[in-house]
Structures are given as C-alpha cells and as structure tokens.
C-alpha cells in the first residue's frame, strides 16, 4: 500500500513494461535529479482520459500529494519551485531557455526521421487496448497509414543519425555531459529522445562506434541506473 | 592617440568598412555586454599574419593591455575571468556548454547554405589586397571555384531560412531574447550568424515577415546600437 505522500509519475507503458515516451523519460530523470523517490505508474494511451477527470491529454502527469501537473516542462518548473533546496534542474532562467532551444533543435533535426523509424514499432508494442486508438489518431495526424509512414525506414537511418550531429559536436568539445561536468536537463531531454527508439525500435538506430553511446551509457547509469530499469532493444548494431 | 589601456578587438573588415565576421560580431557583443569600452580595429585577412608575430590565424583577436587572446570562445572566457564583477557572459558552466550546443546546431542546420549564399559576395567585398588570398584559400578548402559554390544560391534560400527554425521555435515559446528576459551569449552567437550575410549578401536571406527580424532588431539596438554601427544590406526583402 502506498503512503499518501508517494510521488507518482504517470508513465506511458507498452508491452513487456517497455516505457517509450521521451517526455516521460525526462520527467523521471527530473525527479531522480531532484533526489525525489517516485513511483512510475504504467499507463496505456487510452488510460489517460480517465486520469484526474481527463485534465491532461498526454503523459507525463505528476501527482505530488494534492498537486497534479501535466506537461514535462511544467513538471520540471514545478519541481524546481516546490523543492528549491534540492539540486536544481535549471541553474538559471537562461539555462532553461537554452534547454528549450536544444529541444527545438533536436526535434527539427531528428524528430521526423526517428518518428518514421519507430512509429510502426510503437504500434506493434502498444497494449491491445491501445492498438486502434494509436493507429487511428496517428494516421489522422500524419495523413498516411502507419505502414506508409514507416516504408523505407532503413533508407532514413543515416539522416536520422545525422540529426544528432549537434550533440556529437558539443560532446566532442566538452562533456562528459551535455550540461558540462555534471548532468542536467539538456542530458535528460536528449537521453529521453534516444530511449524512445531504444524502447521499441526493432532496427538499431545508431552504429556501434557512435560516440553518443558512451554518453548515453553515462546517463543511463545515473540515479541508481534509472535508464536501465525498463526493457530496451539494442540501440546500435 | 590611444591610451595604453584601450582594449582593442581586431575585427575583419571589407570594403566600405563592412564587418562580416560572425566570430568578430560575437566578440564585440561580448565586450559590450561586459560594459567594456573597446576599439574595433579593422583588419584585412592578409593583415592577420602580421599581428602579434602571427600568433593567431584568425580574427577576432583581443588585445587587453599585455593580454593577447585569439578565438571567440577564449575571448569570452577571458572576459568573464578577467572582469568577474561585470555582467557575466555565462552565468554558469552549463550555460556555456549549452551555448556551444547552440553554435554547433546552427552551423549544422544553416552554416553550409548560408556560406554558399554569401561566399561570392564576401569575395566581391574583400579589400583588393585580400582578393587572391580569399579565392585561393576558399577554393582549396571547398574543392570548387567560388562561382561553382555560389551557383544556384537562390534555390537554397528556403533551406537556409529553415536552418533557423530552431531559433524561431525557441523565441516563439519564450523570448524576448534567446537567453530569456535579457540578452546573453546565445543571442550574440546567433545575431553574429545573421550579421554575417547582412554585411555582404546582395540577395536578402530572410522574408520580410520573418519573426527573426524583430528579435535581431532588438539585439542590434543593444549596447548603444552596436549592431547598427557597420554598414549592412537589407537582410529581408
């Protein structure tokens, strides 16, 4: 039985307890960075409307006592505000703005290609109850069938990989983390972006000599090995 | 006659005292941000080997008394270190790392296309003494003639513009500066990147309704209108 004060993070779950959501990953890392114990409550896509009276259309949703917060950025802001004495996610307002730039940049450079590579695998991994919802909503959004979106995905692997060149360049001139000597929200955004395909993609996104892998391994090892706690496919091969 | 303690920033200059270097722009902004008076000393490409015994192959070079610093990042670091009581360029080591990511990201998303759009215009604007050096060094580096690199540049305007979508997205969700409520090094990197084509490009890079223009105008107005002090072509049309 959970104590009243357990923090819960409602976390998208698919078959085999895989956790593919990049936004949930960064929220889990945000909680861990703050040193806050939490339960990552597995939810299906179609569970979300039943949570908190349908107040939020997406996960993550954070439940901290009577506080219910949706949206990964709002969650990060809440955590820094509610727990100011714990390690900060954003050392300054400028850090936060620059993390927003990083998110925008990665979604533009890699988001579309990674999406087309993983979308059919996500469909094939969602729980039975989510299958129809996922197909219908995504096909409407994308204007094509999932099979059409995924077609030829092998041919987009190089472009998808190149979409992370900015991360490689930044790490090559600095590191060991994107945030510098110690990990921060920029690392969590980017790691979540890669744990998304790693959770479900049945073709490996990266080459085995990709320098991103050692950085990602460092992030996965953080906070008691948070990034190893859900099943993953090999991200490289 | 200059006092001994005048800070000098050796700044690439071409015809009509235009100042195209994105790296020099950010260094000038860095000095202005610190509230330091400086002289932006115009130099031709072929002047650089004669400066300080050829210690630096590129500008900007900062001369602050007996301190001679090359490279825009080294200059920024030096200024924060030597003038710790003045407004900081980097509020934290993480801010600096995230600015490095931003630089890498912009060069990857827009650098190549902007280069091909401006390179022949730079050639046509460099001082007579630089003409041969510029053509020879750039053609060797690029493996093609300047005319071949520039050919069809109109067709690359859309792609060049799209290379700044990450900046537009970040500003749309925040602002008024990329660094947040007040301007910072991320703004100076990005403004320098646009003042580069604005200094020499004989075709306008941006559309007249581009939201980048109002942000760039804000940056140009800063620090006594620094971004208006050298001649510019219209950046939009």
Interface residues (C-beta under 8 A of the other chain):
Chain A: X91 X92 X93 X94 X95 X96 X97 X98 X99 X100 X101 X102 X104 X105 X108 X109 X165 X166 X167 X169 X170 X173 X174 X177 X178 X179 X180 X181 X184 X186
Chain B: X91 X92 X93 X94 X95 X96 X97 X98 X99 X100 X101 X102 X104 X105 X108 X109 X165 X166 X167 X169 X170 X173 X174 X177 X178 X179 X180 X181 X184 X186
